[in-house]
Amino acid sequence: MPTIQFECEVAAPVEVVWAFHDEIGRALPVLSPPEDDVRVESISGPAAMGCEVVITARGLFGMGRIRWQARYVDYVPPKPVAFGMEARFVDEQVRGPFAFWRHSHEFEAIDSHTTRLVDRIEYRPPLWPLSWPGDVFIIRPKLKAMFAWRHMQTRKLLGAV
């Protein structure tokens, strides 16, 4: 199963970076590339374990819209650990374009003014492993561009390191 990871440092305390991402209805549209036209259709309640989010986005090559439903399967707000603070939440696709999708969002205080943000995505395209050429030439490059944008926007909105 393909797994990719993206990491950046943000010049803001972990609580600030967490709070921004915790408001999914506000954060997701501004963290998504404009050409994807991401819209939050519904959120089942406050961010927490079991919360479900439904979004729509422009499909590949501008063809139609994709509807995507995800559920929070892990949710740990900022908490002290041996060497500072950390937090995480994990969402998994309930319905959507992938055969499997699990996205871990990890937040780690580097110091009181800097946060390391790590996005780890485990996914399986439909018809895997037959779909590996589509993954290599379309899906993976799209995900890399999307998360490069997302991390650039996070740093722009909250503070660049």
C-alpha positions as CSV (number, residue, x, y, z in Angstrom):
1,M,0.0,0.0,0.0
2,P,1.5,3.4,-0.9
3,T,2.4,5.7,2.0
4,I,3.7,9.2,1.7
5,Q,4.7,11.8,4.3
6,F,5.0,15.5,4.3
7,E,6.6,17.6,7.0
8,C,7.1,21.3,7.7
9,E,7.9,23.7,10.5
10,V,5.5,26.5,11.4
11,A,6.6,29.6,13.4
12,A,3.7,29.3,15.8
13,P,3.0,27.4,19.1
14,V,1.5,23.9,18.8
15,E,-1.7,25.1,20.3
16,V,-2.2,27.7,17.6
17,V,-1.4,25.3,14.7
18,W,-3.7,22.7,16.3
19,A,-6.6,25.2,16.8
20,F,-6.4,26.3,13.2
21,H,-6.5,22.7,11.9
22,D,-9.2,21.8,14.4
23,E,-11.7,24.1,12.6
24,I,-12.0,21.9,9.6
25,G,-14.8,23.9,8.0
26,R,-12.6,26.9,7.9
27,A,-9.2,25.3,7.5
28,L,-9.7,22.8,4.7
29,P,-10.9,25.2,2.0
30,V,-8.0,27.6,2.5
31,L,-5.5,24.7,2.8
32,S,-6.6,23.2,-0.5
33,P,-5.3,24.4,-3.9
34,P,-7.8,26.8,-5.5
35,E,-8.1,24.7,-8.6
36,D,-9.5,21.8,-6.5
37,D,-12.5,24.0,-5.4
38,V,-12.9,22.1,-2.1
39,R,-16.2,22.7,-0.3
40,V,-17.1,21.4,3.1
41,E,-20.7,20.0,2.7
42,S,-21.2,18.9,6.3
43,I,-19.6,18.2,9.6
44,S,-21.4,15.9,12.1
45,G,-20.3,17.9,15.1
46,P,-17.3,19.3,16.9
47,A,-14.0,17.8,16.0
48,A,-13.6,14.6,18.0
49,M,-13.4,10.8,17.7
50,G,-16.2,9.7,15.4
51,C,-16.9,13.1,13.9
52,E,-17.6,12.8,10.1
53,V,-16.8,15.4,7.5
54,V,-18.2,15.4,3.9
55,I,-16.5,17.4,1.3
56,T,-16.7,17.8,-2.4
57,A,-13.9,18.7,-4.8
58,R,-13.3,19.2,-8.5
59,G,-12.4,15.8,-10.0
60,L,-9.3,15.0,-11.9
61,F,-8.9,16.9,-15.2
62,G,-11.8,19.1,-14.1
63,M,-14.3,16.3,-14.7
64,G,-17.3,16.6,-12.4
65,R,-17.1,16.7,-8.6
66,I,-15.9,14.1,-6.2
67,R,-17.8,13.5,-2.9
68,W,-15.6,12.4,0.0
69,Q,-16.7,11.3,3.5
70,A,-14.1,10.9,6.3
71,R,-14.4,9.9,9.9
72,Y,-12.0,10.9,12.8
73,V,-10.6,7.6,14.1
74,D,-8.1,9.2,16.5
75,Y,-8.2,12.6,18.2
76,V,-5.6,13.7,20.8
77,P,-5.6,17.5,21.5
78,P,-2.3,19.1,22.6
79,K,-0.9,17.5,25.7
80,P,2.4,17.6,27.5
81,V,4.9,14.8,26.8
82,A,8.4,14.2,28.2
83,F,10.0,16.8,25.8
84,G,7.2,19.4,25.2
85,M,3.8,19.2,23.7
86,E,2.2,17.0,20.9
87,A,-1.2,16.4,19.4
88,R,-2.6,14.4,16.5
89,F,-5.8,13.4,14.7
90,V,-6.4,10.8,12.1
91,D,-9.1,10.6,9.6
92,E,-10.1,7.6,7.4
93,Q,-12.2,7.6,4.3
94,V,-15.7,6.2,4.8
95,R,-16.8,6.8,1.2
96,G,-14.8,8.4,-1.6
97,P,-12.4,7.9,-4.5
98,F,-9.9,5.5,-2.9
99,A,-10.1,1.9,-1.9
100,F,-8.5,2.9,1.4
101,W,-7.3,6.3,2.8
102,R,-5.9,7.1,6.2
103,H,-4.5,10.5,6.9
104,S,-2.5,11.1,10.2
105,H,-2.0,14.8,11.2
106,E,0.8,15.1,13.8
107,F,1.7,18.2,15.7
108,E,4.9,18.4,17.7
109,A,6.2,21.4,19.7
110,I,9.9,22.0,18.7
111,D,10.0,24.8,21.2
112,S,7.4,27.2,22.6
113,H,7.3,29.2,19.3
114,T,7.7,26.5,16.6
115,T,5.6,23.4,15.6
116,R,6.5,20.5,13.4
117,L,3.6,19.4,11.3
118,V,3.6,16.0,9.8
119,D,1.0,14.6,7.4
120,R,1.3,10.9,6.7
121,I,-1.1,9.4,4.1
122,E,-1.6,5.7,3.6
123,Y,-3.8,5.0,0.6
124,R,-4.8,2.4,-1.9
125,P,-6.2,3.5,-5.2
126,P,-9.2,1.6,-6.7
127,L,-8.2,-1.7,-8.4
128,W,-4.8,-1.8,-6.6
129,P,-2.3,-3.2,-7.6
130,L,-3.4,-2.9,-11.2
131,S,-3.8,0.8,-10.8
132,W,-0.1,1.4,-9.9
133,P,0.6,3.3,-13.2
134,G,-2.2,5.8,-12.3
135,D,-0.7,6.1,-8.9
136,V,2.8,6.8,-10.1
137,F,1.9,9.2,-12.9
138,I,-1.3,10.9,-11.6
139,I,-2.3,10.3,-8.0
140,R,1.1,10.6,-6.3
141,P,2.1,13.8,-8.1
142,K,-1.3,15.3,-7.4
143,L,-0.9,14.5,-3.7
144,K,2.6,15.9,-3.6
145,A,1.4,19.1,-5.1
146,M,-1.6,19.3,-2.9
147,F,0.4,18.9,0.3
148,A,3.2,21.2,-0.8
149,W,0.4,23.8,-1.2
150,R,-1.2,22.9,2.1
151,H,2.1,23.3,4.0
152,M,3.0,26.5,2.2
153,Q,-0.5,27.9,3.1
154,T,-0.1,26.8,6.7
155,R,3.2,28.6,7.0
156,K,1.9,31.6,5.2
157,L,-1.2,31.9,7.5
158,L,0.4,31.0,10.8
159,G,4.0,31.8,10.4
160,A,7.0,30.8,8.3
161,V,10.1,29.3,9.6
